[in-house]
Amino acid sequence: MLIGYARVSKADGSQSLDLQRDALLSAGITEQHIYSDRASGTRDDRPGLEACLKALRSGDVLVIWKLDRLGRSLHHLVKTVTELTDRGVGLKVLTGQGAQIDTTTPAGRLSFGIFAALAEFESELIRERTIAGLQAARARGRKGGRKFALTKAQVRLAQAAMANRDTAVSELCQELGIKPVTLYRYVDPTGHLRDYGKRVLAA
């Protein structure tokens, strides 16, 4: 059975699903077997896609207009299609880059294999660039990771203030320009240092 999925990015009606629906209908998919979403591709909550993936059974073929309609990223796309393949479900792309992909055919599987290899290659490049960037920063005396919200002087002030029972947390946070949840990352309610506070003073 052929099952289609369509998606447009905007939920306010400024983009229409008609073009994708017409293409899916022309590919032989019936209206009741077309699932759709009006949501950004980067969002995790796409109920139409979730319903579509649940409806697919072994031997079915998922048909999409373009590759970018399905995955949030190249990695997400590869993961999704790999999971479908493991379930015995095929994927067919109608147009755009990747239109040659039809995992029900040997040539289509080869094409998707190339995409999967590119995803792995991209991931490795990002990892290498991140490591190289951190090494270069360390060589210049900088360390990667989250920047601290408080200076050493502010941590010492917070210690002394919190050790005083009369200190109003809201007033202290206002003076330091932070929220209570941030303050408690550095000191506990009695003024003892927590992990962030120790790291600031040790820096």
C-alpha positions, -999 to +999 in steps of 0.1 A: +000+000+000+011+035-008+009+060+020+017+097+016+030+124+039+029+162+032+041+191+053+042+229+051+061+251+075+035+276+085+004+268+104-013+302+097-025+291+062+000+312+043+014+280+027-008+255+010-006+217+010-023+215-024+008+212-045+021+182-024-014+166-022-018+168-059+016+152-065+008+124-040-026+118-056-010+117-090+014+090-077-015+068-070-022+075-033-058+078-022-069+109-002-076+089+030-040+076+030-024+110+029-012+124+063-001+160+067+012+186+091+014+224+093+046+228+113+082+236+111+104+207+101+126+213+132+097+206+156+095+172+173+057+174+177+043+166+143+011+146+149+005+139+112+039+123+108+035+103+140+001+090+128+016+082+094+045+062+108+022+042+130-001+034+101+028+020+080+030-018+078+056-042+063+053-040+025+039-005+025+057+024+008+059+059+023+057+085-005+069+121+001+071+151-022+106+161-012+132+148+013+130+179+034+093+172+041+102+142+063+133+148+083+143+176+108+179+171+096+200+148+075+207+127+105+170+125+115+161+116+080+186+088+078+175+075+112+138+076+102+143+058+069+166+032+085+139+024+110+113+021+082+136-002+063+140-024+094+102-026+095+100-036+059+086-002+047+099+015+016+104+052+009+098+070-024+107+106-031+088+123-059+108+154-067+138+177-057+171+164-045+167+128-037+140+122-063+161+091-073+155+075-039+131+046-040+142+021-014+121-006-029+146-008-058+183-017-057+193+016-073+172+036-048+187+017-019+221+026-033+212+063-035+199+063+001+231+046+012+250+075-003+229+099+018+235+079+049+273+080+042+271+118+038+253+121+071+280+101+089+307+122+071+290+155+081+288+143+117+325+134+118+334+168+103+314+186+129+331+166+157+366+173+143+359+210+139+346+212+175+377+194+189+400+216+168+381+248+180+384+238+216+421+230+213+427+263+196+408+281+224+428+263+251+460+273+234+449+309+238+440+304+274+403+300+269+382+270+280+351+258+264+318+252+281+291+273+298+301+308+309+297+315+346+270+340+356+289+352+386+325+365+391+347+355+419+339+386+439+301+380+434+305+344+445+322+355+477+295+382+482+268+355+478+286+332+503+286+359+529+251+371+522+235+337+523+254+328+556+234+357+571+199+346+580+185+381+576+195+382+539+165+384+515+172+361+485+151+383+461+171+414+470+205+396+467+195+382+433+184+417+422+218+431+433+237+403+414+214+405+384+205+368+385+175+346+393+173+325+425+177+293+405+211+306+393+221+317+427+215+282+441+239+267+415+267+286+432+258+285+469+234+267+491+208+284+514+234+285+542+262+300+521+282+269+514+298+266+480+282+244+454+299+230+423+296+261+402+308+283+430+338+261+436+346+261+399+345+299+397+368+304+427+392+277+413+394+293+378 
